[in-house]
Amino acid sequence: MKLSARNQLKGTVKKITEGAVNSEVVLEVAPGVEITAVITKSSVASLGIREGSTAVAVIKASNVMVGVD
């Protein structure tokens, strides 16, 4: 599959936390570097996402915020 989004980070699914409707998916894209996404439980099932599997985080955003204390 080809996508127009340039920010694609391949990684390994480290953890899935299921909620009532959504699941939190933690993807390790480099040693010690994780990205967390919240997707529907049905998407986890239909995509076959499971801990240890390979997935790609696709980031498409018009804004990025940075904060400091």
Phi and psi restraints in degrees (value plus and minus 20) as a CYANA .aco file:
   2 LYS   PHI    -127.4   -87.4
   2 LYS   PSI     120.3   160.3
   3 LEU   PHI    -148.3  -108.3
   3 LEU   PSI     132.8   172.8
   4 SER   PHI     -98.1   -58.1
   4 SER   PSI     -40.8    -0.8
   5 ALA   PHI     -86.6   -46.6
   5 ALA   PSI     108.5   148.5
   6 ARG   PHI    -106.8   -66.8
   6 ARG   PSI     -42.8    -2.8
   7 ASN   PHI    -108.6   -68.6
   7 ASN   PSI      66.9   106.9
   8 GLN   PHI    -141.4  -101.4
   8 GLN   PSI     101.4   141.4
   9 LEU   PHI    -140.9  -100.9
   9 LEU   PSI      91.8   131.8
  10 LYS   PHI    -101.6   -61.6
  10 LYS   PSI     119.9   159.9
  11 GLY   PHI    -181.7  -141.7
  11 GLY   PSI    -189.2  -149.2
  12 THR   PHI    -133.7   -93.7
  12 THR   PSI     115.1   155.1
  13 VAL   PHI     -90.1   -50.1
  13 VAL   PSI      96.3   136.3
  14 LYS   PHI    -112.5   -72.5
  14 LYS   PSI     -56.7   -16.7
  15 LYS   PHI    -176.5  -136.5
  15 LYS   PSI     122.6   162.6
  16 ILE   PHI    -145.8  -105.8
  16 ILE   PSI     104.2   144.2
  17 THR   PHI    -134.4   -94.4
  17 THR   PSI      92.6   132.6
  18 GLU   PHI    -105.9   -65.9
  18 GLU   PSI     116.6   156.6
  19 GLY   PHI    -131.6   -91.6
  19 GLY   PSI    -187.6  -147.6
  20 ALA   PHI     -86.6   -46.6
  20 ALA   PSI     -59.8   -19.8
  21 VAL   PHI    -140.9  -100.9
  21 VAL   PSI     -60.2   -20.2
  22 ASN   PHI    -130.8   -90.8
  22 ASN   PSI     142.9   182.9
  23 SER   PHI    -144.7  -104.7
  23 SER   PSI     124.3   164.3
  24 GLU   PHI    -117.4   -77.4
  24 GLU   PSI     102.9   142.9
  25 VAL   PHI    -133.5   -93.5
  25 VAL   PSI     102.1   142.1
  26 VAL   PHI    -122.5   -82.5
  26 VAL   PSI     102.7   142.7
  27 LEU   PHI    -134.0   -94.0
  27 LEU   PSI     103.0   143.0
  28 GLU   PHI    -111.4   -71.4
  28 GLU   PSI      92.6   132.6
  29 VAL   PHI    -115.6   -75.6
  29 VAL   PSI     -35.2     4.8
  30 ALA   PHI    -180.3  -140.3
  30 ALA   PSI     141.1   181.1
  31 PRO   PHI     -74.0   -34.0
  31 PRO   PSI      97.7   137.7
  32 GLY   PHI      60.6   100.6
  32 GLY   PSI     -18.4    21.6
  33 VAL   PHI    -133.6   -93.6
  33 VAL   PSI      97.0   137.0
  34 GLU   PHI    -143.4  -103.4
  34 GLU   PSI     127.7   167.7
  35 ILE   PHI    -142.8  -102.8
  35 ILE   PSI     115.3   155.3
  36 THR   PHI    -132.9   -92.9
  36 THR   PSI     113.0   153.0
  37 ALA   PHI    -146.3  -106.3
  37 ALA   PSI     126.7   166.7
  38 VAL   PHI    -129.7   -89.7
  38 VAL   PSI      97.9   137.9
  39 ILE   PHI    -151.6  -111.6
  39 ILE   PSI     145.9   185.9
  40 THR   PHI     -88.5   -48.5
  40 THR   PSI     132.6   172.6
  41 LYS   PHI     -81.3   -41.3
  41 LYS   PSI     -55.9   -15.9
  42 SER   PHI     -87.2   -47.2
  42 SER   PSI     -51.4   -11.4
  43 SER   PHI     -88.5   -48.5
  43 SER   PSI     -59.6   -19.6
  44 VAL   PHI     -78.8   -38.8
  44 VAL   PSI     -65.1   -25.1
  45 ALA   PHI     -88.3   -48.3
  45 ALA   PSI     -67.7   -27.7
  46 SER   PHI     -89.0   -49.0
  46 SER   PSI     -49.0    -9.0
  47 LEU   PHI    -106.1   -66.1
  47 LEU   PSI     -29.3    10.7
  48 GLY   PHI      50.0    90.0
  48 GLY   PSI      10.1    50.1
  49 ILE   PHI     -93.9   -53.9
  49 ILE   PSI     110.9   150.9
  50 ARG   PHI    -167.5  -127.5
  50 ARG   PSI     139.2   179.2
  51 GLU   PHI     -80.3   -40.3
  51 GLU   PSI     113.7   153.7
  52 GLY   PHI      73.5   113.5
  52 GLY   PSI     -33.3     6.7
  53 SER   PHI    -100.6   -60.6
  53 SER   PSI     144.2   184.2
  54 THR   PHI    -112.8   -72.8
  54 THR   PSI     119.8   159.8
  55 ALA   PHI    -167.5  -127.5
  55 ALA   PSI     148.3   188.3
  56 VAL   PHI    -143.8  -103.8
  56 VAL   PSI     106.8   146.8
  57 ALA   PHI    -106.2   -66.2
  57 ALA   PSI     102.7   142.7
  58 VAL   PHI    -130.1   -90.1
  58 VAL   PSI     100.2   140.2
  59 ILE   PHI    -133.8   -93.8
  59 ILE   PSI      99.2   139.2
  60 LYS   PHI    -151.4  -111.4
  60 LYS   PSI      84.5   124.5
  61 ALA   PHI    -163.2  -123.2
  61 ALA   PSI     125.8   165.8
  62 SER   PHI    -110.6   -70.6
  62 SER   PSI     -35.4     4.6
  63 ASN   PHI    -156.0  -116.0
  63 ASN   PSI     125.0   165.0
  64 VAL   PHI    -149.9  -109.9
  64 VAL   PSI     108.3   148.3
  65 MET   PHI    -124.9   -84.9
  65 MET   PSI     124.7   164.7
  66 VAL   PHI    -149.0  -109.0
  66 VAL   PSI     115.7   155.7
  67 GLY   PHI    -153.4  -113.4
  67 GLY   PSI     137.3   177.3
  68 VAL   PHI    -157.2  -117.2
  68 VAL   PSI     139.5   179.5
